[in-house]
């Protein structure tokens, strides 16, 4: 298992692998040809960034049986999704900021993220693993009251796309047996979400295949797999931790301006 990170040190951005208490630097392209450099850094001397810079985040809705049952939603035949722009992306420890144009409630949503490693279109389910570089934690932050504010048009994209509304990190982990993972979300230390990845309606491989039928997937793109029970609004100065064993802890604080 490898844990890839992007980080800032001395005003420069680097990438590498976490090796216990330090990072081994790499040169080249994280998703293509790369090789280790001679540089190492301790974790406490760098600032972790979002581990990739996605051109797009494709985020699923209604992808867990437990949540669908509770909300009375029909099981979809294909993924329901929306897009989040690259401008919303933040990394570990960066603050989540409410937009000045929206005074309503803002929700956290702890999720598993799939990071694409190879360009692909019309990918078969049997080949999907070849296109998955690894997995990360995602907090799909949502201005919930905007979604159905206007009867004429559901504003999913606007509600999900404000700056700082796409927290990703702390690393990209090359995991096996993803179906055994559990996603946990802590709010000021109190567990609010705890759900198994195995409850997904569409598995990671199915997501990659089905979404690639609609659009070309590019290296660094992120698929946010959707959330399950327990997503709730955040209060000022709330610390949100999305925890997935094998990946780590994505920690951000909702800190109004």
Secondary structure as UniProt FT lines:
FT   STRAND          3..9
FT   TURN            10..11
FT   STRAND          12..19
FT   TURN            20..21
FT   STRAND          22..28
FT   TURN            30..31
FT   STRAND          34..42
FT   HELIX           43..45
FT   STRAND          47..48
FT   STRAND          56..61
FT   HELIX           65..71
FT   STRAND          80..85
FT   HELIX           86..88
FT   STRAND          89..90
FT   TURN            92..93
FT   TURN            100..101
FT   STRAND          106..107
FT   STRAND          110..116
FT   HELIX           125..131
FT   STRAND          132..140
FT   STRAND          142..143
FT   HELIX           144..146
FT   TURN            147..148
FT   TURN            151..152
FT   HELIX           156..160
FT   TURN            163..164
FT   STRAND          166..173
FT   HELIX           178..180
FT   STRAND          182..187
FT   TURN            188..189
FT   STRAND          190..196
FT   HELIX           197..199
FT   HELIX           204..214
FT   TURN            219..220
FT   STRAND          222..224
FT   TURN            229..230
FT   TURN            236..237
FT   STRAND          238..244
FT   TURN            245..247
FT   STRAND          248..254
//
